[in-house]
Amino acid sequence: MRKKTFYRAIFIFSVLTLLTGVVFGVLILLTENPPEKELALAQKSISEAKRAKAGEYAPDLFNRAESNYAAAMRKMRIENLKWIVSRDYDGVKASLESSINYAQKSIAASKNASVSVNEYLEKTYKRVDDRIDAFDSLIKLIPLPKSVRENYNKGKFLLSESKLAFGQKSMLDSKEKLQKASVLIFRAIDYSEMLVKNYFGAYPLWQRRVQEAIQYSRRNNTSVIVVDKFGQQLTVYRNGESKAVFQAELGQNWIGEKQYGGDKATPEGTYKVTQKLMPRQTTYYKALMINYPNDEDKRRFAEAKRKGLISKGASIGSMIEIHGGGGQGVNWTNGCVALHNSDMDKLFGMIDVEVGTLVVIVGSTKPLEEVLQKESI
């Protein structure tokens, strides 16, 4: 009897164990699994978005993709801590699907933005380069305030950095540098253009002075000297015809009329040679002293003082020469006109370049349009 009871107990236990296993197995089969496929797709999409630089070109969409992915990971950790049969991954799937959707959108937006930035950069590079080509030689020539020249050079440096970043496919860094460079370069060029245009307001006066000097040369069968400050040239006319042209270097602040002694500006006006100085009589090899200040310079100086445009203690200056020592490649004098020593020899060798020779110094012998066209070539 006891054996029957024992075997019956074993049978019941076995049946219950089997039923428990079946029930547990059915529950496992019915339990929802983690969304591994969606998880892998989300990870792949975000990686592709990173390679497309969506974080730079489409940051809002890319950030949403990453935030939804992070939310999915938080929800999955919570579900994994639950009893297996009570896990629900619907919220995880929804966040992963949103992450995938935003990642794909960010990739598309990034590609479009990349093309747009690339087109912008190429067009802007051409526009900036064209402007530099047209005005770079002009800016190197004219005396500018230190801050303007520094900003122009800084802009050109940023431009080169932008092009370097462009070559390295760092488009947004390239764009940022290019925008800063453009502002600095264009401001300096605009300032220079305005300065030159204002300066050339005196062109009719310059033109008249040069024509009168050439006519004087023709009428009196003699030589006159014309200094073109913008052209950086000294021309000798005889009988109304150009006989010699020399490269000239001027005062450091050569644009405009000379205002006072020490301003390092080369004067403008009609003068005469007052002395012909040989070596040891002048600091710079040989020299032709001119009669600066003339009566017109003195009237202008007195008027400027009366109006308070220059200090009361300023002097008008003197000792303006056409002298040697030139060929330095820059405008370096304190207001004189410097020629190469060999050119001074040639100038002195012209038989009628003597005391009394007419010297006309003007801003330019050519109109502004022709000057700017020359500088842009």
C-alpha positions as MATLAB code, in Angstrom:
seq = 'MRKKTFYRAIFIFSVLTLLTGVVFGVLILLTENPPEKELALAQKSISEAKRAKAGEYAPDLFNRAESNYAAAMRKMRIENLKWIVSRDYDGVKASLESSINYAQKSIAASKNASVSVNEYLEKTYKRVDDRIDAFDSLIKLIPLPKSVRENYNKGKFLLSESKLAFGQKSMLDSKEKLQKASVLIFRAIDYSEMLVKNYFGAYPLWQRRVQEAIQYSRRNNTSVIVVDKFGQQLTVYRNGESKAVFQAELGQNWIGEKQYGGDKATPEGTYKVTQKLMPRQTTYYKALMINYPNDEDKRRFAEAKRKGLISKGASIGSMIEIHGGGGQGVNWTNGCVALHNSDMDKLFGMIDVEVGTLVVIVGSTKPLEEVLQKESI';
ca = [
       0.000    0.000    0.000;
       2.840    2.280    0.841;
       4.485    1.483   -2.503;
       1.371    2.501   -4.393;
       1.226    5.740   -2.508;
       4.903    6.428   -3.245;
       4.567    5.730   -6.963;
       1.456    7.811   -7.141;
       3.255   10.745   -5.549;
       6.135   10.414   -8.003;
       3.710   10.285  -10.896;
       1.853   13.377   -9.738;
       5.114   15.246   -9.166;
       6.320   14.333  -12.643;
       3.086   15.423  -14.223;
       3.127   18.698  -12.342;
       6.763   19.297  -13.285;
       5.993   18.582  -16.920;
       2.965   20.834  -16.867;
       5.004   23.603  -15.190;
       7.704   23.261  -17.836;
       5.118   23.369  -20.614;
       3.409   26.383  -19.119;
       6.759   28.142  -18.578;
       7.830   27.323  -22.120;
       4.593   28.682  -23.507;
       5.046   31.851  -21.465;
       8.587   32.271  -22.802;
       7.349   31.804  -26.351;
       4.654   34.363  -25.763;
       7.078   36.848  -24.065;
       8.236   39.780  -26.278;
      11.954   39.790  -27.136;
      14.162   42.912  -27.104;
      13.963   44.733  -30.479;
      17.455   43.732  -31.637;
      16.747   44.385  -35.324;
      15.500   47.928  -34.652;
      18.419   48.524  -32.279;
      20.985   47.512  -34.915;
      19.280   49.649  -37.562;
      19.222   52.669  -35.256;
      22.924   52.268  -34.476;
      23.736   51.960  -38.180;
      21.649   55.012  -39.071;
      23.320   57.173  -36.433;
      26.773   56.031  -37.600;
      25.880   56.970  -41.179;
      24.621   60.344  -39.982;
      27.925   60.968  -38.206;
      29.870   60.130  -41.352;
      27.661   62.564  -43.274;
      28.524   65.241  -40.646;
      24.878   65.666  -39.792;
      25.934   67.032  -36.415;
      27.349   70.047  -38.300;
      24.943   70.455  -41.198;
      21.655   69.258  -39.615;
      22.238   69.477  -35.840;
      18.558   69.645  -34.810;
      17.608   66.460  -36.640;
      20.776   64.660  -35.602;
      20.330   65.612  -31.941;
      16.784   64.265  -32.038;
      18.052   60.996  -33.479;
      20.574   60.650  -30.663;
      18.143   61.708  -27.929;
      15.547   59.152  -29.107;
      18.204   56.453  -29.200;
      19.263   57.368  -25.651;
      15.612   57.254  -24.542;
      15.249   53.781  -26.093;
      18.290   52.564  -24.130;
      16.846   53.894  -20.864;
      13.491   52.218  -21.513;
      15.195   48.927  -22.402;
      17.191   48.894  -19.165;
      13.977   49.402  -17.224;
      12.164   46.603  -19.084;
      15.084   44.185  -18.689;
      14.847   44.540  -14.913;
      11.208   43.360  -14.928;
       9.934   39.777  -14.585;
      10.336   38.210  -18.006;
       6.643   37.764  -18.661;
       5.823   41.373  -17.782;
       8.341   43.006  -20.158;
       6.948   45.352  -22.796;
       9.286   46.737  -25.477;
       6.733   48.759  -27.417;
       8.056   52.024  -25.979;
      11.616   50.968  -26.824;
      10.610   50.207  -30.409;
       8.833   53.524  -30.770;
      11.910   55.461  -29.613;
      14.191   53.448  -31.898;
      11.898   54.021  -34.870;
      11.933   57.765  -34.145;
      15.729   57.665  -33.858;
      16.017   55.902  -37.227;
      13.600   58.354  -38.830;
      15.443   61.444  -37.562;
      18.832   59.957  -38.451;
      17.732   59.325  -42.048;
      16.279   62.829  -42.296;
      19.493   64.323  -40.900;
      21.535   62.452  -43.527;
      19.391   63.821  -46.362;
      19.441   67.349  -44.909;
      23.199   67.146  -44.355;
      23.841   66.190  -47.966;
      21.706   69.072  -49.216;
      23.345   71.533  -46.840;
      26.809   70.285  -47.798;
      26.119   70.934  -51.475;
      24.728   74.368  -50.642;
      27.763   75.311  -48.495;
      30.138   74.027  -51.150;
      28.458   76.173  -53.816;
      28.498   79.196  -51.493;
      32.206   78.727  -50.773;
      33.193   78.384  -54.414;
      31.224   81.481  -55.450;
      32.491   83.551  -52.516;
      36.098   82.491  -53.060;
      35.873   83.712  -56.649;
      34.280   87.005  -55.604;
      36.903   87.670  -52.897;
      39.814   86.585  -55.099;
      38.604   88.798  -57.951;
      38.383   91.787  -55.616;
      41.849   91.126  -54.216;
      43.283   90.749  -57.722;
      41.757   94.096  -58.679;
      42.924   96.056  -55.636;
      45.863   94.252  -54.020;
      48.532   96.228  -55.876;
      46.638   99.454  -55.116;
      46.479   98.674  -51.407;
      50.187   97.877  -51.367;
      50.888  101.208  -53.066;
      48.856  103.701  -51.073;
      49.574  104.771  -47.485;
      46.836  103.390  -45.237;
      46.172  103.648  -41.505;
      47.935  100.879  -39.635;
      44.647   99.328  -38.466;
      43.257   99.144  -42.017;
      46.378   97.475  -43.376;
      46.530   95.040  -40.443;
      42.898   94.045  -40.942;
      43.462   93.555  -44.659;
      46.435   91.284  -44.019;
      44.509   89.441  -41.307;
      41.659   88.935  -43.766;
      44.035   87.475  -46.363;
      45.464   85.133  -43.723;
      41.965   83.966  -42.735;
      41.184   83.481  -46.413;
      44.154   81.141  -46.796;
      43.072   79.249  -43.651;
      39.559   78.960  -45.054;
      40.872   77.487  -48.298;
      42.987   75.027  -46.314;
      39.911   73.923  -44.344;
      37.987   73.648  -47.616;
      40.636   71.292  -48.975;
      40.289   69.196  -45.820;
      36.494   69.026  -46.292;
      35.872   71.043  -43.115;
      33.182   73.051  -44.848;
      31.610   74.811  -41.883;
      34.985   75.843  -40.475;
      35.912   77.017  -43.962;
      32.676   78.997  -44.241;
      33.128   80.674  -40.855;
      36.699   81.754  -41.672;
      35.682   82.915  -45.149;
      32.895   85.108  -43.783;
      35.286   86.790  -41.330;
      37.928   87.170  -44.036;
      35.457   88.721  -46.476;
      34.398   91.389  -43.976;
      37.990   92.417  -43.200;
      39.136   92.379  -46.829;
      36.128   94.215  -48.259;
      36.231   96.904  -45.563;
      39.906   97.598  -46.290;
      39.292   97.675  -50.033;
      36.250   99.918  -49.680;
      38.239  102.305  -47.488;
      41.107  102.350  -49.997;
      38.761  102.900  -52.921;
      37.048  105.785  -51.137;
      40.429  107.330  -50.223;
      41.640  107.186  -53.819;
      38.379  108.479  -55.282;
      38.396  111.432  -52.908;
      42.035  112.103  -53.745;
      41.285  112.123  -57.458;
      38.778  114.923  -56.946;
      41.771  117.182  -57.681;
      42.492  115.516  -61.026;
      41.264  118.476  -63.156;
      43.765  120.727  -61.336;
      46.581  118.201  -61.846;
      45.704  117.858  -65.520;
      45.773  121.628  -66.012;
      49.146  121.993  -64.274;
      50.741  119.247  -66.375;
      49.347  120.636  -69.655;
      50.555  124.132  -68.778;
      54.033  122.769  -67.980;
      54.245  120.847  -71.259;
      53.062  123.888  -73.188;
      55.643  126.018  -71.382;
      58.313  123.527  -72.412;
      57.167  123.693  -76.022;
      56.938  127.505  -76.168;
      60.301  128.084  -74.509;
      62.223  125.229  -76.118;
      63.273  124.012  -72.689;
      62.884  121.113  -70.259;
      60.342  120.712  -67.470;
      60.064  117.983  -64.869;
      56.726  116.334  -64.080;
      56.377  114.051  -61.054;
      53.397  111.664  -61.131;
      52.918  110.536  -57.529;
      50.400  107.796  -58.242;
      52.386  106.532  -61.208;
      55.588  106.715  -59.131;
      57.346  108.342  -62.080;
      59.410  111.417  -62.886;
      59.210  112.470  -66.542;
      61.411  115.030  -68.262;
      59.722  116.894  -71.130;
      61.687  118.917  -73.665;
      60.004  120.961  -76.379;
      56.720  119.441  -75.216;
      57.910  115.848  -75.778;
      58.736  113.167  -73.212;
      62.514  112.620  -73.235;
      63.135  110.476  -70.155;
      61.057  108.607  -67.589;
      62.475  107.528  -64.221;
      60.990  105.432  -61.434;
      60.454  107.608  -58.360;
      59.954  106.956  -54.642;
      58.117  109.449  -52.451;
      57.301  110.400  -48.894;
      55.777  107.671  -46.748;
      52.470  109.587  -46.561;
      52.474  110.692  -50.179;
      48.719  110.827  -50.850;
      47.449  114.386  -50.567;
      49.185  117.733  -50.320;
      51.933  118.406  -47.840;
      50.383  120.026  -44.752;
      53.331  120.791  -42.468;
      56.956  119.919  -41.783;
      57.430  116.354  -40.588;
      54.210  114.897  -42.046;
      56.310  112.798  -44.477;
      54.127  113.932  -47.384;
      55.463  114.900  -50.802;
      54.109  118.336  -51.779;
      51.973  119.023  -54.850;
      52.144  122.108  -56.996;
      54.302  124.012  -59.483;
      57.860  124.663  -58.320;
      61.295  125.597  -59.643;
      64.762  124.168  -59.103;
      66.625  126.504  -56.730;
      69.887  124.599  -56.315;
      71.733  121.823  -58.077;
      73.624  119.902  -55.401;
      76.536  117.605  -56.116;
      77.787  114.728  -53.937;
      78.771  115.850  -50.408;
      76.419  118.818  -50.766;
      73.398  116.608  -50.047;
      72.752  113.491  -47.992;
      71.543  111.413  -50.934;
      74.180  111.428  -53.684;
      72.983  114.322  -55.877;
      69.924  116.552  -55.583;
      67.789  119.250  -57.171;
      66.428  121.518  -54.447;
      62.990  123.005  -55.199;
      61.306  126.117  -53.835;
      58.944  124.449  -51.399;
      57.160  126.176  -49.750;
      56.019  128.467  -52.544;
      53.471  131.257  -52.097;
      50.532  128.919  -52.619;
      51.857  126.481  -49.992;
      52.271  129.347  -47.523;
      48.698  130.578  -48.062;
      47.299  127.060  -47.617;
      49.383  126.489  -44.484;
      48.242  129.786  -42.911;
      44.608  129.005  -43.691;
      44.874  125.509  -42.196;
      46.356  126.948  -39.028;
      43.640  129.591  -38.819;
      40.976  126.871  -39.065;
      42.703  124.729  -36.452;
      43.370  121.901  -38.930;
      46.991  121.720  -37.835;
      48.581  122.563  -34.496;
      49.694  126.109  -33.747;
      53.227  124.886  -33.125;
      53.594  123.201  -36.507;
      56.007  124.569  -39.099;
      55.506  124.529  -42.846;
      58.726  122.618  -43.515;
      61.361  123.001  -46.226;
      64.349  121.275  -47.849;
      62.332  119.329  -50.426;
      64.598  117.779  -53.031;
      64.684  115.453  -55.990;
      67.594  113.332  -54.832;
      69.360  109.998  -55.168;
      69.201  106.970  -52.910;
      66.154  105.543  -54.650;
      65.576  102.011  -55.853;
      64.446  100.753  -52.440;
      61.094   99.569  -53.762;
      59.032  101.474  -51.186;
      58.026  105.056  -50.476;
      60.432  105.967  -47.717;
      61.447  109.635  -47.855;
      60.376  112.420  -45.510;
      58.664  114.179  -48.411;
      61.309  114.307  -51.141;
      61.335  112.563  -54.517;
      64.024  109.876  -54.699;
      65.536  108.451  -57.885;
      68.121  105.744  -58.318;
      71.642  107.210  -58.302;
      72.209  106.223  -61.923;
      69.002  108.033  -62.886;
      70.194  111.127  -61.028;
      73.323  111.011  -63.184;
      71.159  110.924  -66.307;
      68.985  113.762  -65.010;
      72.045  115.887  -64.231;
      73.420  115.121  -67.692;
      70.499  116.856  -69.394;
      72.030  120.170  -70.380;
      69.089  122.436  -69.613;
      68.028  120.883  -66.309;
      69.444  123.681  -64.226;
      68.444  126.240  -61.602;
      65.092  127.666  -62.679;
      63.846  124.446  -64.313;
      60.086  124.058  -63.819;
      59.040  121.125  -61.563;
      55.370  120.127  -61.460;
      54.302  117.552  -58.845;
      50.781  116.135  -59.188;
      48.773  113.277  -57.759;
      48.407  111.610  -61.142;
      48.843  112.366  -64.829;
      46.157  109.810  -65.674;
      42.431  109.761  -64.772;
      41.172  107.501  -61.997;
      39.527  105.009  -64.379;
      42.795  104.407  -66.183;
      44.726  104.119  -62.937;
      42.318  101.581  -61.455;
      42.295   99.583  -64.692;
      46.080   99.463  -64.621;
      46.154   98.391  -60.985;
      43.619   95.604  -61.636;
      45.643   94.030  -64.470;
];
